[in-house]
Amino acid sequence: MIGTLVNTGCIIAGSIVGSLLKKGLSEKVTETLFNAMGLASLALGANSFCQNMPKSEFPVLFILSLAIGGAIGTSLDFDGKVKRFTEKYAGEGLAQGIISACLLFCIGTFSIVGPIMSATTGDNTFLFTNATLDLVTSMVFASTFGIGMVASAGVLFCWQTMFYLIGKFIASAPILEGTFINELAIVGGILIISSGLSILKIKECKTLNYLPALLVPALWFIVKGLF
């Protein structure tokens, strides 16, 4: 868990430093940084998708995941409920910032593979690398949205802890082996792209409604491993 703790600490530190820089940034610079995060989201999402898609053993699984997950999330109105909650306590701008940051911090190869590697082999390299990236990213977000971005650190901690426990489960009963991480990273890459489109105000995709799509690959491999 040391890697996750370091990653969480870097986001907290980055949010504090970024919020202090906010006072000295003009509106134009803030807008530029915001656009930079949108472009970075598109690039990171596309990289995750393109890097993992060739390794997929089930090329249509991500389509089924998005369709099933999107239908579930829309029916339960995840996007609306989370945004109403965050807007009530944080304001509209900060709500969008927290949601976008959480997607960038959590739905990436490093943040998924890292905790699993830490749990199964004790290797924290991916998590330390991710911590460095998140330190810079949280500074940029906080310079735009303020100290409230520190809330995303708690989300990341819970997210990586979940995958750490999954890693422990894999080590004892490896029914999630194979291309599970690849399939998860493919779906995650698309969600990061969706977040980037929202940040840049190109298309509001209601990304949170698609979060259940991340559960579909896990369920697929669990069922597959039982037969």
Sequence and secondary structure as in RCSB ss.txt:
>XXXX:A:sequence
MIGTLVNTGCIIAGSIVGSLLKKGLSEKVTETLFNAMGLASLALGANSFCQNMPKSEFPVLFILSLAIGGAIGTS
LDFDGKVKRFTEKYAGEGLAQGIISACLLFCIGTFSIVGPIMSATTGDNTFLFTNATLDLVTSMVFASTFGIGMV
ASAGVLFCWQTMFYLIGKFIASAPILEGTFINELAIVGGILIISSGLSILKIKECKTLNYLPALLVPALWFIVKG
LF
>XXXX:A:secstr
 HHHHHHHHHHHHHHHHHHHHGGG  HHHHHHHHHHHHHHHHHHHHHHHHHHGGG S TTHHHHHHHHHHHHHHH
HTHHHHHHHHHHHHH HHHHHHHHHHHHHHHSSHHHHHHHHHHHHH   HHHHHHHHHHHHHHHHHHHHH GGGG
HHHHHHHHHHHHHHHHHHHHHHS TT SSHHHHHHHHHHHHHHHHHHHHTTS    GGGGGGGGHHHHHHHHHHH
H 
